[in-house]
């Protein structure tokens, strides 16, 4: 029995006609005697709508109650798709997180998958050709419903592939992975093969085609991911362990709504650095592009966060540093982080020269690098010019 895991995103299941079309697409794949496990997102912008509803009730919705609300979206899609399949004479059953045995950690809104009770999955497959499983969600050991954060359905699909040792196919409204966002830059090139490491860097720096956590799981368990369009038969892109062709730069990504946090005149005590970031981690605040400068007498620390987390980090810093004197914190919003990524950087010289040469006299606030990535932070008003220059320089 060959099992295939497929995932369909919100735009793919936006209405009942699209759900019926997916049922036909799944039916075609069953002709070879396959068994298919389908992971679905909520229909269209359902999750955004549910979040808006919650915020009409409470400016800061209780995380547990928010997860109770959000998990309803995928359950609607799963039931409708299973109905469409059964109406076509295909043996199918829809499963929510509890029924599928998807156990997670206890962090509401940002839970991590711990385990799939795959024996339950195999038992359902004995009597059904297709299982339709709710993505984006799980259940704790003590029965609380949780969600996995934005893009969590990708994570559900790849984690399920790892548990079942199955190939993973992710379908959306884009027919593959591109060198830049094709919705914004129509001349961007489709990438046929991209490595886990490249995709992980692109996903974590703003590329929206895959969630970074799903790529981490794929890399750990060596699950090849195929990304393609729900609405066309054109060949998509493959995320794999290694590629023969290693361009210097494979792709460019953009992360908007960035705020630079700068703390000045801290005591020259490096344990404060550890404390600041430990506290941020406890509050589930992701910080990025960290810079630490020793002025001789004091420390200056700079890092970036997404704009909506500004008040959370401000409250955290004021509480943590209230016993200290002389320090100051400033927030500068309206920035974008632009990154270029490519495994070919490891063996190429002059990539930084080309990167900064393309940016010319554009004012840059922060820079971070890795073996296969260069990222810079700049004001939004310079973003489009910088992107066009980098796309031209690296022939993306």
N, C-alpha and C positions, 0 to 999 in steps of 0.2 A: 504493500500500500504506500503510494507516494503522497505525501502531504505538502500542500502549497499554502503559505500564509499570504494573504493579500490585505492591504489597507486602503480604504477610500476616505479621502478628506472631506471636509464640510462642503466645498464647492461641488464635489462629485455627487453628493447626495442632497443637493439643495432643495429638490422638489420631488414629487412622486413620479414624474416622468423620467427623471434621471435615475431614480431608484429602480424603476422597471428596466431601464437600459442596462444598469449594472447587473441585474439578475440575468439578462440575456448574455452578457459578457461572461459571467460566471458559468452559465450553462455550457457555453462553447468550450471552456477549459475542462469540463467534466468528461468530455468525449474520450479522453485518453485514459479513463479509469482512475483519475486523480480524486483525492479527497481535499476539500478546500476549507480552510479556516479564514473567515473574513473578519477583519477588525474595522469598525466604523466610527467616524466622528459624528458629532451632532449635525443636524441639517443646516447648511448655509451659515448664517450668522447667529444661530440659536444661542450659543454660549455667550456671545456679546450681549444679546438681548436679556439673558437671564442675569448677567452681572449688572446691567442697567436697572433691572427690576429690583435687585437686592439693594442697590445704592439709593433707590427711591424710598426704600424703607429705612435704611441705615447708611450713614456716610461711611462707616467702618463696619461692614457686615461681620458677624461672628464667623470665624473660619470654619468651624464645624458645620454650622447651619448653611453656609455658602456651599460647602461640598455636597450637602444633602440636596440642595437645589440644582447644582450644576450637573450632577450625575444623571438627572432625568433626561437630559438632551440626547445622549447616546442611546439610551434605552428605547426612545421613540424610533430612532433610525434602525436599530437592530431588529425591532419587531416588524417594522414595515418591510424591510428587505427580506426577512424570512417569510413574511406573507407572500411577497412577490415570487419568491422561489417555489414555495409550496403550491402557489397557484399555477406554476408551470410544470407541476408534477415532480419536482425535485425534493428529495428528503432533506429537510432543513429544520433547524431549531435555533432560536435566539437565546443568548445567555448574557446575564449581567455579571458584574464582577464576582458577586457571591456565588452564583451558580457555576461559574467557570473556575472558581478557586484561585483568584488572583489576589494574593496577600501582599500587603505593603507595610511600610513603616507608618508611624503615627503622625507625621507632619501634615496637617490639613493644608490643602491647596498646593503643596509641594512634596507629596509623598514619593517614595521610591519603591519600586517593585522588589519584594523579597523572594517570591516564589510563585510558580504556577503549579497547581495540583494536576499535573498532566494526566494522571490516571483518570480523572474526571473527564478530561478532554477526549482521551482515547475511548472511554466508554460511550460517550455521545457519538463518536465517529463510527462506532460499530453499527449503529442503526440509522445514521444520517450521512449524506454525502457532503453537506455543507453545514458548518457551524458559523453563526453570525454573533460575534463577541463585541461587547461594548468596549471601546477604547477609552483612554484618558482617565481610567478610574480603577480603584481596587478596594479592598476591605482589610481592615486590621485584624489581628488575631482575636480581638475581643468584639468584632462585628461592626466597627465604625466604618462608614463609607468615606473614602478619600479620593482626591483627584491628584494628578501627576504634574500639574502645571502646564503652561502653554506648549503645544506640540506633543502633548502626552500620548496621543494615539499612535504616533510614530514609535514611541518608546514601547507601548503595549505590543505593537506588531512585531518588533524586533526581539523583544524579550520572549514572546510566544514562539517565534522562530527558533530561538536558542533552546528553549525548553523542549521543543518537538524535533529539533535537528532538521529543520525545514528551510527551504529557500524563502526569501521575503521579497514581495513585490509591493511597492508603494505607489499608489495612483493619485493624481491631483489634476489641476487644470493646466499644468505646465508639462511639456512632453520631455522632460529630462532635467539635467543639471547644466547650467550655463556658466560661462566665464564671468558674467555679471547679470543682474536682474533683467531678464528679457522684457518685462513689462515696462521698464523704465528706459532700457537701452536695447532697442529692437535688433541692432546689429551684433549683439553678443553671440558668441559661438557656443554651440552645444558641445559638451564634453562627453565622449563615449565612455571612457574609463577614468576614475578618480580614486586615489587611495584613501583609506580610512583616515590617515593623519591629515591629509589635505581637507577632506570633508569635515573633519572635526574642527579644524581651525576656521574654516569658512562658516560653519554653523554657529560656532561660539562667538564669531565676530559680526553676526548680523544676517548672513544668508538664510533665507526663510524656507528653503526647499526641504530640509530635514532638521529635526531637533538634535542638538548636540548629544543629549543623553542616549538617544537611540544609536548614534554612531559609536559611542563608547562601548555599548553592549555588543554591537556588531563586531567591533575590533576584538574585544575580549574573547568572543566565541567564534570568530572567523565566519560570520554570517555574511554572505554576499547580498547586497541590496540592489534591487532593480527599480529605478524610478522612471515612470512614464506617465503619459496622459490617459485619463479615463476616456476621453472623447475622441481619440484618434488611434490608428494602428501603427504610427511611426515609431521606429525603434527609440528607446529611451537611453538612459545612462546607467552605468554599473559602478557601484562602490565596492572596491576590492582591496585585497591586502597590498598588492604591488602592481605596478604598471611598467611595461617596457619603455614606453615613451615618457620622459620626465621633463616637461617644459620648465623653464626657469620660474615662470609664474603661471599657475593654472587658472586662478580666478581672483576676482575682486569682490569684497563685501563692504557693506555700509551699515553702521549702527547709529541710529539717530537718537534724539532726545537725551543727550548726555550732559551731565553736570559735573564740572570739576570742583572738587572739594579741596581747599588748601588750608592746612593748619600751620600757623607760624608761631615762633617763639616758645616752642615746647622745651622743657628742661632737657638737657643732654643726657637722656636716660633711655636706652634702647628697649628697655622692658615696656615702656609706654607704647612703642610701636606694636609689640605683641599684644598688649592689652586692648588697644584700639581695634585691631583686626579680629581678635577673639570675640570681642563684644559684638562686632558687626556680624560675625558668623552665627552667634547665638540668636541674633535677631533676624536671621535669614536674609541679610543684606549682602548682595553680591557687589564687591568692589573690584575695580579694574585699573589698569595703567598706573601702577603705583610708582611714585618717585619719592625718595628720601634724601634730603640734603643736610649734611652736617656743616653748619656755619662756623664751627669752632667753639661757640658757647651755647648754641641752641640747635634744635632740630626743626626743620620744616618738612612737612609731609603733604604730598599731593596725591590724589587718586580720583577716579571717576565712578559715578553711579548713574543709574537712570533717573531722570528728573522727578518722577513720581515718588521716589524714595527719599527725597531731600529732607522732608520733615522728620522722617524716622531716624535718619543718620544724625540730624541735628539734635534731636532729643537724646539719642544714645551718647553723643559726644559731651553734651552739657552735663549729663548725669555722671559720666565716667571721669571727667576732668575737673569737676567742680572744686576739688580740693587744691588745685594748682592755680598759680597766679601768672599773669603776663601773657598767656597764650591767646590766640585769636583764630577764628575760623571764617573763611569767606567762601561763598558759593557763586560760581559763574555758570549760567545755563546757556542753552542755545548752541551746543556744540554737536559735532558728528565725528565718529571714529571711522576712518577709512583704512582698510587692510588689503594687502596683496599677499597671496599664499601660493606656494609651489614647492614640491619636494626637490626640484632642480636647484633651488637656492643653496642646498647643502654643498654642491660641488661647483658652484659658479661664483666668479669674482665680479665685483662692481655692481651688484644688484642695488645696494644702498645708494651708490652714486647715481644710478639711473632713476631710482625712486625720488630722491630729493631734487635731482635735476629736472624731472618732470613737474614737480611742484613749484619750481622756480622761487619767486619771492613770496609765496603764500605763507602767512604767519602760522607757525605750528606751536601748539601749546604743550603737548606731551608726545613722546615716542616710546613704543615698546617693540621688542623683537624676539623672535625665537629662531630656531634653525631653519624653519620654513615659512616665516611670516614677518612682515614689517607692518606696523600699525601707527597711525598718527591721529592726533586729536586737533581739530581745527573748527573755526566758527562756521555756522551753517551757510553764511553768505559766500564762502569760498568753496563749498562742497561740490557743486556741479562742475566748476572749472577744474578742480583737482581730479575728479573722477574721469572726466574726458581726457585729461592729460595723461593719466596713468593707463587708461584703456589704450590710448594711442601708443604710448611708450612700450608697453608689453604685448601689443598686438592681440588684445582680448576681444 
